[in-house]
Amino acid sequence: MAAATVDALSLGKGPQTDFLGVSFSALDLIGHAYGPNSHEVQDIVARLDVTIGELLDHLDATVGAGNYVVAFSADHGVAQIPEDTGAGGRETNDETTAAINKALVPFLGPGTYIANAAYTDIYLQKPALKRMKKDPAVASAVLDALRAMTGIAQAYTAAEIAAPGARTSSDSVKRAAAFNYYPGRSGDIIIVPKENWILSTSATTHGTLYPYDQHVPVIFYGAAVRQQKFEDAASPADIAPSLAVLAGIPFHTSDGRPHTEAFTAAVSTR
């Protein structure tokens, strides 16, 4: 489909800057279901290598080798299946929500107070959320109940990690949770599992601050890109400003930086 798009829209043939974004998403589904060390993942990665090779060959033939730039990355890594590590385990969302409901009983009576549990983000029913915001003892009871669980490293209220200074905290766990927080969308309670622990019944998943989730490739290839490996810290958020610099497009963002050191030619200041 990507190759057909290049042909149908004559990408790379005109004076303007053309951009094509492609997501190869099958690996994500298979990784969740079978784990990163599975034969199924090996199979899809081998097939993906062929697919990407065919796309690059098509770009060479239609746009011309050296006339385009590719940026390649991933949105996340993935944990090993915790039972395979010998050092991890599971605390499912059913267990975390049960602990929260139990902690709220002394304040609100028996009931179900969870609106939704989306992995590490817990959304409370409005009465429970209102009471928690009003009474610090409620928040303490909920957080203490979660922190007492075997696989939970830390838990926060949204107010804690949305507060000024959370993103610059000396506490690396709190800082990571703050960077992951999006006002109006993230949960009312944020849970951080321990390393090699997951909050899911699927084979494995992602969404933590640990290296196996954070470390992904950031690769630039093509016109004006140096053939070199750089050891500097990099992020997928760096891709957009880096491509913008190459194209001479003003790009202002609070996340990411352009990797001008990766380019052989003087970047455009147009």
MIBABA-619601 format. One record per atom (N, C-alpha, C): x, y, z; residue in three letters. Coordinates in steps of 0.05 Angstrom, whole numbers, plus 5000, padded with zeros to 4 digits. Layout:
! residues N
XYZALA...
//
This chain:
! residues 270
501749765000MET500050005000MET501750255000MET503950245015ALA505850475016ALA506950524988ALA507850314974ALA508950344947ALA506850454928ALA504350354930ALA502250454913ALA501650744918ALA501950834943THR501551114950THR503651294937THR506151194938VAL508351344925VAL507751384896VAL506751174883ASP506251184854ASP503751364848ASP501651314863ALA499151464857ALA499351764861ALA500951844881LEU501252124888LEU503752254877LEU505352084862SER507852184850SER509652304872SER509852174894LEU511452284916LEU514452294908LEU515752504916GLY518552544909GLY519152634881GLY517052704867LYS517452784839LYS517253094835LYS516253234854GLY515753524851GLY517653694867GLY517353954866PRO519154134881PRO518454154911PRO516154064919GLN515354084947GLN516453854963GLN516153884990THR516953675008THR514553475011THR515053225006ASP512953015009ASP513752855034ASP511652765048PHE512052605072PHE510152365071PHE511252135076LEU509651885078LEU510251745104LEU508151705120GLY508451565145GLY507251285143GLY508751085152VAL507850805150VAL508150675177VAL506050535186SER506250385211SER505950085205SER507949935213PHE507949645210PHE506949525237PHE504349485239SER503249445266SER502849145273SER503248965254ALA502748685261ALA504648585283ALA507148685283LEU509048595303LEU508048655331LEU506648885335ASP505648955361ASP503548745371ASP501748675353LEU499648475361LEU500948205368LEU502848125352ILE504047855356ILE505747865381ILE507248085386GLY508848105410GLY507248085435GLY504948225436HIS503148215459HIS502247925464HIS501547785443ALA500347525445ALA502347305452ALA504747325442TYR506647105444TYR509247175458TYR509947425462GLY512347505476GLY514647555456GLY516647715464PRO518747795446PRO520647575437PRO520847365452ASN522747155445ASN521446915431ASN518946955423SER517446735411SER518246685382SER517646445372HIS518046375344HIS516146555327HIS513846615337GLU511946785322GLU513147065317GLU514447175337VAL515747435333VAL518147415314VAL519747195317GLN521947155298GLN520947145269GLN518647015265ASP517546985239ASP516647255227ASP515147415244ILE514147665233ILE516447865228ILE518547855245VAL520848035241VAL522247965215VAL522547705209ALA523847625184ALA522147715160ALA519547695162ARG517847785140ARG517848085138ARG517948225161LEU517948515160LEU520548615147LEU522748485152ASP525348555139ASP525048545109ASP523748345099VAL523348315070VAL521548535060VAL519348595075THR517448805067THR518749075065THR520349145085ILE521749405085ILE523749415062ILE525149195057GLY526949185035GLY525649235008GLY523249115005GLU521749154980GLU520949454977GLU520149574999LEU519349854998LEU521750034990LEU524049985003LEU526450144996LEU527250094967LEU527049854958ASP527649794929ASP525849954911ASP523249974919HIS521350124903HIS521950424902HIS522750524926LEU523550804927LEU526050864910LEU527950674911ASP530350704894ASP529550724864ASP527650554857ALA526950534828ALA525250774819ALA523550884837THR521651084829THR522551364836THR523551404860VAL524451664869VAL527451704863VAL528951484865GLY531751494859GLY533351464885GLY535351284885ALA537051244908ALA538451504915ALA538451584939GLY539751834947GLY537952074945GLY535452034937ASN533652264934ASN531452264955ASN531752104975TYR529752094996TYR531052035023TYR529652085045VAL530652025071VAL528651855086VAL529551655100VAL527851475116VAL528651515145VAL526651555162ALA526951545191ALA525451305202ALA526751155218PHE525550895228PHE525750885258PHE523550815271SER523650775300SER521250605309SER520750605335ALA518450455346ALA517350625369ALA514850585374ASP513550745396ASP514150635423ASP515150385425HIS515750265451HIS517150005447HIS518449905469GLY519449635470GLY517349455483GLY518349245495VAL516449055508VAL517848895529VAL516348815550ALA517448645571ALA517448355561ALA519348205572GLN519247915568GLN516747805583GLN515947565576ILE513747435591ILE514747405619ILE513347525639PRO514447535666PRO515047265678PRO513447065671GLU514046795682GLU516646675672GLU517646785649ASP520246695638ASP522646825651ASP522247045665THR524547195676THR525547075702THR523846935716GLY524546835743GLY524647045764GLY524047295756ALA524147515776ALA521747695775ALA519747615760GLY517447795757GLY514847645762GLY512647775754GLY510047645757GLY507847835747GLY505447785757ARG503047935747ARG501448045771ARG500448285768GLU498248385785GLU496248485765GLU494048335761THR492148405740THR490448655748THR489148775728ASN487448995734ASN485148915753ASN484248665751ASP482148575770ASP483248595799ASP485748525803GLU486848535830GLU487348815840GLU488348995822THR488849265830THR486249415836THR484149365820THR481649505825THR480249385850THR480649135855ALA479549015880ALA480849145904ALA483449195903ALA484849325925ALA483849605930ALA483249745908ILE482250025910ILE479450025922ILE477749855912ASN474949835922ASN474949765952ASN476649585960LYS476849505988LYS477749736006LYS479749895995ALA480750126011ALA478650346014ALA476750355995LEU474650565996LEU472250486013LEU472050236021VAL469650146036VAL469350296062VAL471450346079PRO471050496104PRO470050776100PRO470450886076PHE469651166071PHE466951186056PHE466450996038LEU464151016021LEU462250776024LEU463050576040GLY461450336042GLY461950136020GLY460849896021PRO461249696000PRO460349805973PRO461849735952GLY461049825925GLY463249795906GLY462649865881THR464649865859THR465150155852THR467650235855TYR468250525851TYR470150585828TYR470550385811ILE472250415788ILE470650445763ILE471050665748ALA469750705722ALA471150545700ALA473750545701ASN475250395681ASN478150355691ASN479250125683ALA482050075689ALA483550025663ALA485150215655ALA486650195630ALA489650155636ALA490249915643TYR492949835650TYR493949995674TYR495750195671THR496750335694THR495050575701THR493050635685ASP491350865690ASP488650775701ASP487950855725ILE485450785738ILE483551025739ILE481150995729TYR479151215729TYR476951145749TYR476551335767LEU474551285789LEU471751385781LEU469751265793GLN467051375791GLN467051655804GLN465351825795LYS465352105804LYS465052135834LYS463251995848PRO463152025877PRO465751955891PRO467051745882ALA469651665894ALA471751865889ALA471851965864LEU473852165857LEU473452425873LEU470952505876LYS470352755891LYS471252725920LYS470752485932ARG471452445960ARG474552435963ARG475852305944MET478752285945MET480152555943MET479052735926LYS480152995923LYS479653165948LYS477453115962LYS476653275985LYS478153186011LYS478652916013ASP479652806038ASP482252666034ASP484452786043PRO487152656040PRO487352376051PRO485752316071ALA485852046083ALA484851836063ALA483051906046VAL482051726025VAL484251666005VAL485551875996ALA487751835977ALA489951665989ALA490651716014SER492751566028SER491951266030SER489451216036ALA488550936039ALA488750786013ALA487950915991VAL488050795964VAL490950745956VAL492650945959LEU495350915950LEU496850705967LEU496350705993ASP497650516011ASP496850226003ASP494350195996ALA493349925989ALA494749825963ALA495150005945LEU496449925920LEU499449875924LEU500750045940ARG503650015945ARG504249765961ARG502249655975ALA502649405990ALA502549155973ALA501749185948MET501548955930MET504348875921MET504648615917THR507348505912THR508648625887THR507148665866GLY508248755840GLY508149055835GLY507349215855ILE507049495850ILE509349645863ILE510749805846ALA512949965856ALA512050225868ALA510050345856GLN509150615865GLN506350665855GLN504950845868ALA502350935859ALA502051235866ALA500651385848TYR500351665852TYR497451745845TYR496651965857THR494152095847THR494952275824THR493052335807ALA493552515784ALA494652785793ALA493552875816ALA494453145826ALA497353145832ALA498452915843GLU501252905850GLU503052935825GLU502452795804ILE504252795781ILE503653015761ILE501353155765ALA500753385748ALA501753645761ALA502753625786ALA503653855800ALA506253975788ALA506654235790PRO509054365780PRO511554235794PRO513554175778GLY515954055789GLY516053755786GLY513753625780ALA513853335778ALA515553235755ALA515653385733ARG517253305710ARG520253355714ARG520953505735THR523753545741THR524553425768THR522853245778SER523253125804SER525852955804SER527252945826SER529552775829SER528852475831SER526252425836ASP525252155837ASP524752065808ASP526351875798SER526051795770SER523451665763SER522251525783VAL519651395779VAL517451605776VAL517451795794LYS515452005793LYS515752175768LYS518252235761ARG518852395737ARG517752255712ARG518251995710ALA517251845686ALA514251845685ALA512951805709ALA510051815710ALA508952085701ALA510352295709ALA509452565701ALA509652615672ALA511852515659PHE512152545630PHE510052385615PHE509052175628ASN506952005615ASN504152115620ASN503852315636TYR501252415644TYR500252625624TYR497752595616TYR496452785597TYR493852875610TYR493653135618PRO491353235632PRO488753185616PRO486753095630GLY484153045617GLY483852775604GLY486152635600ARG486052365588ARG487152145607ARG489252215621SER490452015638SER488651955662SER489351745677GLY487651655699GLY487651835723GLY485751775741ASP485651915767ASP487751805786ASP488451555782ILE490551425798ILE492451295777ILE495051335782ILE497051225764ILE498651015779ILE498850775768ILE500350555780ILE502950505765ILE505050455780VAL507650385768VAL508350105777VAL508349905758PRO509049635767PRO512049615772PRO512849415787LYS515649355790LYS516849245765LYS519549255763GLU520949145739GLU520248855736GLU519648775711ASN518948505703ASN516248415713ASN514648605723TRP511848555730TRP510048695710TRP507848565703ILE505948695686ILE503148685698ILE501448865690LEU498748885700LEU496748785679LEU497248545669SER495648455646SER495548145646SER493448035634THR493347745630THR494347665603THR494947855585SER496147785559SER498947695564SER500147565544ALA502847445548ALA504747655559ALA504747895547THR506448105556THR505348375546THR506648595555THR505748855547THR508049055552THR507349315553HIS509349525556HIS508049755571HIS509549975573GLY508350215585GLY509650295612GLY512250235615THR513650295640THR516150455634THR517550525655LEU520050675652LEU522550505650LEU522150235649TYR524450055649TYR525750035622TYR528349965621PRO529749965595PRO528449795574PRO527349565581TYR526149395560TYR523749525546TYR522549725559ASP520349865546ASP521350125532ASP523450245543GLN524350505532GLN526250485509GLN527950275508HIS530050275488HIS528950175461HIS528950355442VAL528050295414VAL530150415395VAL530250325370PRO532050435351PRO531150705341PRO533050875335VAL532451125321VAL534451135298VAL533551095274ILE535251055250ILE534451265229ILE536451395218PHE536151565194PHE537751435172PHE536551445148TYR537851315125TYR537251475100TYR539151505082GLY538651635057GLY540251885052GLY539052065037ALA540452315028ALA541452475052ALA543952545050ALA545252725070ALA545452615098ALA545152345101VAL545452215127VAL548152085129VAL549552135151ARG552152015155ARG551851715160ARG553851565150GLN553951275157GLN555551245182GLN554151265204GLN555551275230GLN553551205253GLN554651085274LYS553051025298LYS553651235319LYS551551355330PHE551851555350PHE550951445377PHE552551515398GLU551951415425GLU550351615441GLU549751855430ASP548252055445ASP545451955450ASP544252065472ALA541551995478ALA539752085455ALA537751925447ALA535951985426ALA533151885432ALA531251995420SER528451925425SER526851925399SER524751765396PRO523051795373PRO521952075369PRO521752225391ALA520852505389ALA522752675374ALA525252585370ASP527252735355ASP526852715325ASP525252525316ILE525052475287ILE523852715272ILE521552815282ALA520253035269ALA521953285266ALA523153385288PRO524853615285PRO527353565268PRO528353325267SER530753255251SER529953265221SER527753145214LEU526853155186LEU526153445178LEU525053595196ALA524353875190ALA526854035184ALA528953995199VAL531454135194VAL532454065166VAL532353815158LEU533253735132LEU531653875110LEU529053905115ALA527254015095ALA527154325096ALA528454435116GLY528354725119GLY525654825129GLY524354675145ILE521654745155ILE521854825184ILE521055065192PRO521055145220PRO519354955236PRO520454855258PHE519054655274PHE519754705304PHE517754785319HIS518254845347HIS516754645364HIS518154515383THR516854315399THR518254305426THR516754245447SER517954215474SER519153935477SER518553745459ASP519553475461ASP521253415436ASP523653315441GLY525353245418GLY527153465409GLY529353385395ARG531253585385ARG532253485358ARG533153655340PRO534253565314PRO537053455318PRO537553235305HIS540253105306HIS541853195281HIS542653445281THR544253555259THR546953415256THR547953295277GLU550553155276GLU550352905258GLU547952815252ALA547552575236ALA547552635206ALA547752885198PHE547452965170PHE550153055159PHE550652985134THR553153055121THR553053335109THR550753405098ALA550553665085ALA549653885104ALA550354135097ALA549354355113ALA546354355112ALA545054375135VAL542154365135VAL541054625125VAL538654605113SER537354845102SER536555035124SER536855295118THR535855505136THR533555655123THR532355535103ARG530255665088ARG527855715105ARG
//
